[in-house]
Amino acid sequence: MRPTELPDNPPRRGFLRAGSAIAAGLAIPAPPSLAQTAERWTATWGAAPAGPPPAGATMTLSNQTLRLVAHASVGGSRVRIRVSNEMGSAPLNIGMARIALRASGATLVAGTDRQLFFNGHASIAIPAGAALLSDPVGLNVPPFADLAVSFHLPGSSSATSIHNYARQTSYVSTTGNYSASSSLPVQRRIATWPYLTEVDVSGAYSGLSAAAAVVALGDSLTDGQASTENGNRRWPDALARRLQRELGVAGNIGVVNRGLSGNCLLTEFASTPLSGRRALERFDRDVLATSGAGWLFVLIGINDIILSPAARPLPVENLIAGHLELVRRGRDGGLGMIGATLTPLEGQAYFNSTREAARKRFNDWIRSAGAYDAVVDFDRALRDPARPTRLNPAYDSGDHLHPNDAGYQAMAQAVPLTLFT
């Protein structure tokens, strides 16, 4: 079985430290070109797995077809996927897997359906605790295409490795193998991504090959909570559109969303298994193993603050130490490191003055310390000018913590694209 814990690309050289500036005008070098003999892979889409869910909330499929929708960022002429059973306690049996361009709903674009194999096999049993890359297959994937990945699960399968807040509708069939069918007899719609954790592309689409990928590591603000479902309005989605629209050829960069709603940098809560492992724990799998990763964008820590005791929030020194560890490990992996300030939350249920003081202290540190190669000030981009401890009402989804679509767009607009040129 082909391992997926390490990227296929050879190690990258280290980055030069770029100083402490809040990002304007600061370029972080992209990875060097790979050897011509190696096939170069870049992640065009990704999601972080979590789980297993509580027993009573676990989705079970029995001789059914799962059709998952994933929105590409960059294009290519060949494709492969990563499938995860990392949170499973039994083998995941896949009878058939296929990939195609999606037309709409659960319907495929005619002529684009391709069968996927795993080490040459049409069916595979992925052991509990493992993940697996498929073999590559030729498929012209345009930038921003919707992809449909179909799995026929011939036996009884529990969706224990799952991304819970997809903000994207996917589909479960009635009984049978419909993985090759252009339209799916839909039994139910789901708003999660079971099993699928990455789609990679290689080769050129319309003469362009992806240069590298930006990995966005974070919590619900990166996951896109409160954004429009099926709209691809998370801030990493908006960043991907800006890169290609404003930079042209130079912006042909994948953007991979590894946000997990409820995720923390330092802490895991047994009561919320779908919030995932703490960011320091999932770093190797969700960041370093991402194909073609060249930059890491970090926005995390607000849950560590607001979920710690109200009168004694997590010491900011602990949060700083966790970020310094992320920076060290990212640089060891050859990544350009971009940090972000924590956004306002006055009015949200967990807000109080001591937690606000901790958020402010962390933001003061990240702005001034020079730990990251660059810092993007999301706090400044989203806050109300008249009351900086709360979100600008124009960007507030209504819960006073998560932005609306306009707020996520404002976050993407705050990122200087010179970081990637």
N, C-alpha and C positions, 0 to 999 in steps of 0.2 A: 504494500500500500504506500502510495506516495505521500511523504510527510508534507504538512503545510505550515509548520511552526516557524520556518525560516523562509524569507523571500527567495525567489529564484535568482534575482539579480546579484552579481558579485558585490562585495563590500564597497561602500563609497568612501572617498576621502573625507577627512574632517573639515568642518567649516571654520573660517576665520571668525573670531569674535568681532561683532559689528558695533559694540558699545551699547549704551543704555538709552538711546533716543526713543521717544515715542514716534514711531515708525516713519514719519514723513521723509520721503526721498531716500530711504535706506533700502538697498538691494541685498538680498540674501542669495548667494550663488546656488544655482541648480546643480544636481548631481552631474558628474562627467558622463560623456557618452560611453555606452557599454561596448564591449568587444563585438566586432561585426559577426562573429561566429555564434553569439548567443542570441536567442530570441528575446526581445525586450518586451516585458509585460508591464502594463500600467492599470491600476484599478480605476474603473470608470464609475463604480457604485460600490457601496458597502454599508453594512449595518452591524452593530455590536450585539452578539447573542447574550442572553441572560437566562436565568431559570435554575432548576425546574420550578414551574408554577406550583402552587398548592394543589394537592391531589384533586380536590373538588373542582378546580378551575382549569385542569389540564385538558386540552382538546385532543380527542382521540379520532384517528381516521382508520377505516377498515376497508381495504380493496377500493380505494378512491384515488382520484387524481387531484393534486394540489397545483393550482396555477398562480404563481406569484409574480407581481408586477414590480419591476425595478426601473428607475429613471436614470439613464446613462448621463454622464457629464461629458466625456470625450468619446470620439469615434475610433474605429479601427476596422481591420478586415478579417481578424480572427478573434475568437472569444473563448473563454473558459470560465468556470464558476468554482467557488469554494462552498462546500456543504459541511455543516457542523452537527455533530452529535455529542458535543463536549459536555453538555449538561445531562445527557441521557444515562440511564442505568441498564439499558439493554441495547443490543445492536439495532441500528436503523437500517431496515431493508428497503432498498429502492429497486423497483422492478424495471423502471425505465425513466430516463431523464431527457428532456428536450429543451431547446431554447429557440425563440423566434422573436421577431418584431411584433409588437402588439398594435392592432388597429384601433380597437376601442373595447371597453368592458373586458370580457374574457375571450375575445375574438382575435385571431392572428392575422397578420398581413400575409396574403397568399404568396407562396413561393419562398418564404423565409424560414420555415421550420427546419431545424437541424437536430439530429439525435446526438446526445452526449454519451461518451463512454468514460469508463474509469479504469485506467491501465488496460485498455482494450476490451473491457467487459461492459456489456449493456446493463447488467444488474450488479448490485454491490451490496454488501452488508458492512456498514461503517460501525466499528466497535464503539461501545460506550466510552465517552471521554475523548474521542478522536474527531478530527476533521480531515477532509479529503479534497484535493483539487481534481477537477475533471480533466480529461485529455482536451487539447485544443481542437476547435472546429472552425472551418471557414464560414464567416457570416459578416456581411457589410453592415456595421453598426454606425449610423449617423450620430453626431453629437445630439444630445438631448432626446434621443429616441426612448420610447417606452419598450422595455423588454419583457417578455413573458417566459418565465422559467417554469416548466411543468414537471412534476414528479408523480409517477404512479407508485403508490404504496400498497403492495399486494396483500400484506397481512394486516395486523393491527399495529398501529404506530401511535405513540404518544408524542405530542409536540412539546418536548421538554427543553429543547434548545430553541429559544424564540426571542425575537425582538418585539416588544409588546406594543409600543406606540408608533406604528408605522405611518400614520396620517395618509395611508394609501390603501385602497381597496384591492384585495386579492380574492381568490375564488377556490371553493371546494366543490368537486363534482358529485353527482350521484354515483352509485356503485359502478365500478369498471375502470378500465384503462382508456382514458381519453387524451393521453398526453400528446398524441399526434393529430388530434382533431382540431380543425380550424376554429370551431366554436365548441364551447364546453357546456354540457347540461349541468347547470349550476344548482347545487343543493343549498349552499349558503355562501354568504360573503363574509370575509374576515378583514380586520384592520390590523393584522399582525404579519410578521415575516418569520414563519417557522423554518428552521434548517438553513436557509440561504444566508450567507454572510458576506459574499463578495462576488463581483463580476469583473473580470479583467479583459482588456483588449490588447492586441498587438497589431503591427502592420499599419498601413496608411488607409485613411478614408478621404477621398477627394484629394489625394496627394499629401495629406497631413498625418503625421504620427504624433501621438501624445508625448510630451517632453518628460513629464514626471507627474506626481500626484501630491496634493495637499491633503493631509489627514486632519480632520477637525475632531478633537477629543473634548468631550464635555458632558453636560447633564441635559436637562429638559430644554434649556435655552438653545442648545445646539440640535437636540432631537427635534425641535420645532413644535413643541406643545403649544396649542392654541392657534397655530397656523391653519389655513384653509385645507381641509382634506382633499386629496387628489389634485392639489394645486401646485405642489413643489415650490412652496413659499418659505421654506426654512432659510436661515441666513446662508448656510453653505450652498444651497441651490442658487440663491441670488448671486453669490460670489462667483460660481461657475459661469453663470450667464455674463457677468461683467467681464471676466477674464477674456472670454472669446469675443464678446462684442467690442470691447475697448482696446484690446491688445492685438487682435488678429492672430496671425501665425504664432506670435510669442505667447499668446494666452491659451494655447492648446494644452491645457493642464487639467488633469483629473482632480476632482474634489470628492473626497470620501468622508461621509458623515459617520463618525463613531460616537455620537451622542447617545446617552441613555438617561431617560427620565428618572429622576430620583437618585442618580449616581453621585457618589462622593469621591473625593481624592483619597481620603485616609480611612474611611469607615465603611463597614458593611453591616446591614441590618437584616437579621434572620427573618424578620416579619415582612420584608419587601424583597423577595428573591428576584423579582423582575426589574429591580433597579441595578442589578448586575454587580459583579465584583468591583471593589474599589479601583480607581483609575490606576494606581500604582501596581495593582495585582494584574490587571488586564492589559498592561502596556505592551508587553511583548507580542501578544496575540493580535490586539486590535490596532497597534501602530506599526511596530517593526516588521510584522509579517505582511503588511499591506504592500502589494506589488507596486514597485516604482515610487515608493514614498520618498519625497524630497524635502518636504516641509511638514512641521507639526504645529498646529494652531491649538492652543490650550485655553479653554474657558471653563474653569471648574473651581469649586470651593465654597459656593454659596450654600449648598446643602450641608456641608460640614459645619458651617456657622449656624444656620437656622435650625438644624436638627439636634444641636448640642444644647445643654441645659440653658434655660432662658436667663438665669442670673449669672451663670458662669460659662459663657460660650467657649468653644474650643480656642485654646491659646493661639494667637496669630503666629507665634514662632513655630508652632507645629505645622501650620498651613504653609508657611514659608519653606520649612525644611522639606515638605513633600514636593513643592514646586521645584526646589533646587535639585531634588533627586530626579524628577522628570527631565529637567534640563540636562543633567549629567548623562542620563541614559539615552536621551535623544541625540545629543552630540556624539556620544560613543557610537551610535548607529548612523552617523553621517547626516543627520537631519538639521535643517535650518529651524530654529526654535522661535516661535512667535507666541507671546503671551497676551492676555487680555484682562482688563480690569473687570471687577464684578459689578453687575448692574443694580440700579436702585430697586427697593422693595417696600418703601413706606406704604402702609395701607394693607399689606398682605398679612395674613393671620399670624405669621411667625415673627413679624417685625416688633422689635423693641429697641430701646436706646443702647443697650449693651451690645446687642448683635450689630446694630448700625455702626457702633464704634469699632467693632472688629472688622467689618467690611471696609470702613474708611482706612483703618491702619494697614490692611492688606493692600488696598489700592495705592496708598502712599508709597508702600514698599515697592510694588511692581513697577510703578512709574519711575522711581528714582534709583533702584538698586543696580540696574544694568545686568541682571541675571540672564534675561532673555536677549536674543539677538535683536528683537524689536518688540514693541508693545503697542497694541491697538486699544484705544480708549473707548470701549463700549459704554462705560459709565457716562462719559461726556456726550456720547452720541445719542443716548436714550433719555437722559434725565430732563426733568422739567426745569427750565432756566429760572423760574420763579421759586422753585422749591427743589433743590438738587437731590434731596433724599428720596424723591418719588419719581416714577416714570412720567415722562411727558404724556399728558392725556391723549395726544394724537397717536401715540405708540402703544397705549395700554390696552391689552386684550380684555380687561375687566377684572382680572384677579390681582392686579397691581404688582405682579412679578413677571409674567410672561408677556412678551410683546405680541402685537397683532401683526398682520402681514406687512403693514407699513413700517413697523418697528424692526422686523427682521430685515427688510430692505435697507433701512437706515444703518443697521449693523454692517451689512455687506458694503454699503457705500463708505463706511468709515475705514475700510481696509485699503491702504495705499497699494495700488497694483505694482508700484515700483519695487515692492518686496520680491516680486517674482520675475523681474527682468534684468 
